[in-house]
Structures are given as structure tokens and as C-alpha cells.
Amino acid sequence: MRLPSGTYNVSYEKDMAIIRTRTQWSIFILFILFLFLLPLIPGIGSRYVLGMVNMALIWVVAVLGLAILTGFCGQISLGQAAFMACGAYTSAILMTHLNISFWLSMPIAILLTALIGLFFGLPALRLKGLYLLMTSLAAQYIITYIILHIPALTHGGEGMKVPLAHLGDFAIVSATSNYYLILINAILATFVAVNIGRSQIGRAFVAIRDNDIAAEVMGVDITKYKLMAFAIGCGFAGWAGALSANNSQVISVEQFTLMHSLWFIGALIVGGMGSVLGTILGVMFIRILFEGSATLAPVMARMLAGEASIGSIGQLVFGLAVILFLIFEPRGLNHRWQILKAYYRLFPFSH
């Protein structure tokens, strides 16, 4: 990483640090304070706005798993929403039928979803590209089918009520308390994802993504790391699913459809493949796009084809956004951010 003029690394620890300068530390601390004070800001602390923010943060956790699986390791998956459902239903079943607390059911849900992802990752050892895409698509429908056909545990298509999470005697039920719970988990998930990308595991993932044959010749165990990528990516999805179940209090398969998996991939494309920051920017962009299109949908529907097309406005805007990014900025919002930072560091000689 380039540093501003006059700033030098004098140790390996500083060279490997994510946050290096006092300015960066100041910005980081102020940003974290802003996130924790967000519910206190007039207009943002409402249940409606916080509900949107909570959903966006849950998406961040889910798409971070997809960033590791697809962005880092190059393994295409259309089943991320189904693995979210695994985490959500596992957490809900443990809390409902076994009376296990949320704080224990969430890590169990993450572990079980990672194991399920490990199973569905086995075809990745022999398949690539569109063939692997179809396998992950099958996972979406298989998991949904299983959930619908074990009503004794999941209540089938009726939906399942999720018990409240408690912290001592305090029930996490309001939008604000859920916000802090989800925020802390999103920060932790981001920290884990960043350090996976900087580790030996992350470098092996990138080598497989760029050229798996060359990586194998260099000594990378392809079998081990591909399965590990699926386990980690699906574990993040299970993490997001457990948070989503506690946030919504009622879960059903309609919350984890194939369309959600496509939205996750769209967020990854818009933000930039193989970038944790790009993942966060992509999710925020897509969520803002959705809310904006929902607000403008009645006006746009009257301009296009009447009231009957209101429900499809969001999908139309989403598709156009992804197409435009693929054409004009295939490296995503993260690339724009890197250009902006380079301009700042080189100013006034940035031309």
C-alpha cells in the first residue's frame, strides 16, 4: 500500500498493519463512533430506518462469505441465500425445540452451515465455471425442499417464530438493540474476512482463483483449499442467517430465495471482486438502490407501463445497475475508491 509523502515503515509490523498512520487511526475511530451513535441521530433512529440498516449489515456478513468464496477463491455459487436459511433455521430450531440460548445457537448454526457447505463444495473438486454454477443452483433448491418437508422442525411453509435473544434479563427485541447486536457481529465478520485475505489461506485462495493448475504446481493443495473456501463462505452465510432470524423474529423460505442469491452476487460485482471494502460498498449501494427504487416505483410505473409494473421496478433498476457496472467499471466501487486515494496521496501531481 502506498503511503503519503514523508511516511515510512520502519518495522515489519508497521508494514503489515492495516491501519498505519495517525490520520488513518483518527478516521477509523471516528467512523466506529459514528456507527455506534447512529441510532441517536434524529431521523435515523426510527424503527423503519434502523430496520433497513440492520438488513444491510446482515447482507454485509452474507456477502463477505461470498467474497471469500467467489472473490478470493473464484468458486461460483448461487446458493448463498440457501445457506443463510440453514443458519437461520438451525438457530431457530435450537432455540425453540432445545431451549438453547441465542449465544450458543449462533456458533452452532455457523459450524453446521459450514459443514453443509463443505458437502456441497465436493463437486468443486471436479467442476468449474457453469457446471459448478449449476451445482450451487441445485443446492438452493435442495435446501429449500428439505426445509419445506420437515414441518415437525421448521413448520414447513407456514413460517417459524423465533424466540427472543436475551442478554441477562434484557431482551433484544427493539430495532436499536438488534442494531448493536448486528453491528458488533458485522464488525467482527469484517475483521475475520480481512485477516483471512491477508493470511496464507487467503493467498492460496487467490492463487487458485488466478490459475489453479499453476497453484497446484507451486504446492498449493487444491482439494484442501477449495473445500475450505466453501466451508468458510457458507459459514459466513450461516452467521448472517442466525442474525437475520433474530432480527425478523419470524422466518420462512421466502426470505432466502434464489433472487436473494442473485442480489448478493450483484452486490459483489458492483463493489468489486476480491475486496472486503468493495463488498461493504456494494451492499450499501444495492440497498440504497432498492430503497430509492421502491420510493420512486409508483412514478416510474406510471411513466413506463402503468400500476401493474410497480413490483418489477426494483428488479429493473438492479439489472441496469449491474449491467452498467460491468460495462463501465468492471472492477467495482473499490477501484473508484483506490483511484480517489491515489489522487489524494499524489496531489498536486496526480495528473
N, C-alpha and C positions, 0 to 999 in steps of 0.2 A: 504494500500500500504506500502510495506517495504521501509525503508529509509536507506541511507548509515550510516555506523557506526559513532556515535557521533552526529547525527542529531536527535532532538527530537521535538515533537509537544507540545507546552505549552499552547495552546488555542484550543477551538472547531473550530474556524475559520481556523486555520492552518491545523487542522486535516481534514477538509472538502475541503481544497483548492486542485485544480487540479495541479497547479504548486507550489511547496513548497520551494525548495532550490534555492540559488543564481545561482548555476550551471544550474539548470533546466530553470530558467528565462533567463540566458545568451544564452543557446542553443535555446530557444524558440524565443527570439528577433532576433538572428542571422538568424534563419530559415525564419522568416517573412521578414526580409530584403532581404534575398536571393530570395524569391518568387517575391518581388516587383522589384528587379533588374534583374530578369531573362531575360526579353526582351533585355537588354543591353549587354548580354554576346554574343560575336561573335559566329556565327553558330547557336545559339538558337533563335535569334531574327528574323529569316527568317519567311515569311508568312506560309510556309509549316510546320515547326516545331511548331510554335505557334498555328497553326490550330489544330495539334494533341494534344497539351497541353490543349487548350480550350475545345476540345471534352472530354478529360479525366476529367477535372474539372466539366463539366456538368454531366458526368456519376457519379462522386462522389456525387453530390447533389441527383440524382435519386436513387442511391444505398443506400444512408443514409436513405431515406424513407423506402426502402425495409428492411434495417437493423432494423429499429424500428418496422415495421410490422411483419417481419418473425423472425429476430434475437432476438428481445426483447420479442415479444408477441406470437411467434410461429404460426402465421396465414400465411399459404402458399398462395402465389399469383403469377400467371403467366401473370398478366395484367399490370405490371408496365410501359411497353412501351406505352400501350394504354392510360394510364393516363397522360403520358408525352405528347401524342398527344392532349389530352384535354387541357392541359395548353398552348401548342404551338398554337393551333388553336383559343383558346379563346383570347389570347393576340393579335394574328394577326387580328382576326375579329374586336376586339375593336379598334385597331389602324387604320384599313383600312376603316371600314364602319361607325364608330362613331367618328373618328378623336381624339381618346383618346391617351394621351401620354403613352410611354412605362412604365414610372414610376408609373402610376396608373393602367395600364392594367395588369402588372405583379402581384400585390397583388390580383386583382380581379380574375385573372386566378388561382392563388393558392387557393383562397377561393372556387371558383366554382368547381375545381377539387376535393377539399376535400369533398364538398357536394356530388359530384358524387360517390366518394369512399365510403362515408357513405351509400349511397343507395346500392352499390354492396357489402358492408360489412354486410348487413342484413342476408344473408344466413349463415354467420359465427356463428350466434347465435344458429343454429341448426345443422350445418355440421362441420366435421373435416376431416383432412387428405386428401385422394384422392378425396373425394366428394367436399371439399372446393376448391381443386386444379382445378377440372373441372368447378366449378362456376367462378373462376377467369379467366379460359381459355375462357369461354363464354363472359366475359367482354371484352376481347381482340378483339373478332370478332364483338361483338355488337357495340362497339365504332367505330371500323373501318368502319363498314357498314353504320352507321349514317353519318360519315364524308363524305363518298363517295356519299351519296344520298341526300345531301343538297348543290348542286353546287352553288346555289344563294349566299351562305355564304362562302363556303370553296373551290369553284371552282372544286369540285369533285376530280377525279384522275389526273387532269392536273397539280396540284400543285398550291400553293398560294404564291404570292410575299408579303414579309413583309416590311412595312415601316421602315426606319432607326430610331433608338433611338437617341434622342438629349439631350445633357446636356448644356442648354442655347443655344448658337449659334454653339456649337461644335457637329458634327455628329459622333456617334460611329459607324464607318464603317470599320476601319482597324483592322487587326488581333491583333495589340498591344492594341488599345483602348478596343476591345472586351475582351482581356485577363484580363485587370484590372477590367472591369465590372464583368466578370465571377469569377475572383479570390476573389473579395470582397464578392460576394454572396456565394461562396463556403466556405469561412472562417466563414461567418455568419451562414450558414446552419450547419456547423460542431459544432459551439458554441451552437446552439439550440439543436442539437442531443445529444451532451454530457450532457447538463443540463437536458434534458428530461430523460435520463438514470439515472441520479442521483436524480431525484425528486420522489415524491410519485407516480406519474403516471408511471414512469419507473419501480419502484419496483412492482407495481400492474401488469404491463405487464409481468415481469419476473415470478411472482407467477402464472399467467395464463399459461404461456409457460411451466413451470415445472409441474404443476398439477392443472388444472382448478377447479376440484372438491374440492381439499384441499383449494385453494384460496377462493372459494365461502364460504366454511365453516368458514374461517377466517374473512369473512366480506367484501371481495372484490366484487364489483358489476360487474359481468362478462359481462352483456349486455352493460353497460356504457363503460367499458374499451376496449372491443373488437371493438365496433363501433368507439371509439376514436382512436384506433390504425390504423384502416383503413383510417379514415379521415386524420390523421397526415401523414401516409405513402404516401397516394395519393396526399396530399398537397405538399409534397416534390417533387413528380413526376411532378406535375403541375409547380412548381418552375423551375425545370430543363427544362421542355418543353418550358416555356417562354424564358429562356436564350438561348435554342437551336434555337428557331425561330429567335431571334435577331442575333444570331451568323451566321446562314446559309443564312438568307435573303430570302430564298425560302424553303417552307415546303411542304411535301407530305406524304401520309400514308406509303410510302416505307421506310421512316426514322424511323418508330415506329412499327416494325413488331414483331411477336411472337419470332423470333430469337433474337431480342434485349432484350426481357424479359428474355430469357434463358441466354443470356450473363450476364445480371445483377445478376441473381441467381448464375451463375458460379463465378462471382467476389466476391459475398458474401461468397460462400463456400471456395474459395481459401484464402480470407482474414481472415475469422473466424467469425462464427455466434455470434451475440450479442456484437460486439465490433466496436466502431466508428473508432478507429485506424486501425483495421483489414479491415474495409470497404475501407478505403483510400488505404491501401497497396494492397488489392485485385484488386481494379480498376486499379491502376498503373501497377500491374503485368500483368493483362489481356491485357491492352492497349499496353504495350511493347511487349507482346507475339504476338499480332495481327500485329504490325508493323514489327517485326522481321520475322514472317512467311510470310508476304507479300513480304519482300525483298528477302527471300530465296525460295519463291514459285517456280520460274522457275527451279532452280537447283533441288529442291525436286521432282518436277513433272517429270523431265527427269529421275530421279532415280527410281520413282515409276511406273508411268503409262503413261507418255507422256504429251503433252501440254494440253490435254483435262481435266486433273485433277487439273489444276492450281487454279481454283476457289474454290475447296473444301479443299485446303491445310490448310487454316485458321481454318475451322471447325474441321478438323482432329487434328490439334495441340491443339485447345481449348478443345476438348473432352478428349484427352490424358492427358492434364494438370489437368483437374477436376478429372479424374479417379485416377491419381497418388496422388493427394492431399487427396482424400477420403481414399485411402489405407494407405498411409504413414504418413500423417499429417492431420487427420480429423478436428483438431481444428484450422487449418489455419496458415497463416503467423503471426498473432498476437501472437499465442502460442510460435512460434520461437522467437519473439521479447521479450516476457516475460522471456523466458529462458536465453536469452542474457543479459537482465537487471539483472536477479538474479545472473548470473555468475559474472557480474561486481561488484555488491554490496558485494558478499561474497568472492571475490578474496583476498588472495590466498587460501582460504579454501573452494573453490567452489566444490571440489571433495567430 
